[in-house]
Amino acid sequence: MAYSASSFIPAVPVQLSARVLSRILIGHRLAFGSRVLLVGCGTGELASFLEDISFEVSGIDDSLGSVDEAREMFPRIEFHAAQPSESVPLEHHSYDLVLVQECGSYTDNLLGLSARIATANLLACLKPGGHAVFVRPFGDDSPLPMKHHQQNCWTRHLACFPGEAAISNYADPWLSRSTWGWLRGRHARRGYYTVSWRAPQLLVSPDRWREFAKRGLMTGQGACCEAANGCCEAGKRRVA
């Protein structure tokens, strides 16, 4: 008998709020026992939490130090140090959900080949009909370019892949400290948005996913937004 993840999810020991996580799990009808791949798993706290509530979890992160720490703290969970734009050392067509948080592959232009190859490699890990969810904060004052991509950058990024994409916004609750700061004019409204993409029901090979990414260059000329332009210019100055 399959049990739904629709029960209330208590405190989550990471930056991602319990409210947003529960919406992701419930909204995608993820049954307990489903396989979840966390991209940008950090030191593994969220992976451990999901395993504790009966999901089968793997994690990847582009920081070897974070992965080493995650392996030491949670040895029962599979963690890998990997850059999705280069390779994903995991079984293909085996995950019900790929949840992407922080990932260096998406710092620059989302319409570029490197970012789309990263997504192709992640989509190859999904079962037919599975979901990839990109979760990002909004209203964040951090100077990191990755945090300033516009929401439609992600839908344009995913447009070259067959499947369905949808955006959801989750502002911080009205009684939260950040919302009171917004009401007093101290900063912008804060929260998270998710870009959810559903895979087609047909089995797609990893090579085929990468072909879609390469074809996307015909529809993704230039930078996806000003944030990507700024990041690219900064990179050029560093090289010079």
Buried (B, 14 or more C-beta within 10 A) or exposed (E): EEEEBEEEBEEBEBEBBBBBBBBBBBBBEBBBEBBBBBBBBBBBBBBBBBBEEEBBBBBBBBBEEBBEBBBEBBEEBBBBBBBBBEEBEBEBBBBBBBBBBBBBBBBBBBBBBBBBBBBBBBBBBBBEEBBBBBBBBBBBEEEEBBBBBBBBBBBBBBBBBEBEBEEBEBBBEEEBEBBEBBEEEEEEBBBBBBBBBBBEEEEBEBEEBBBBBEEBEEEBEEBBBEBBBEBBEEEEEEEE
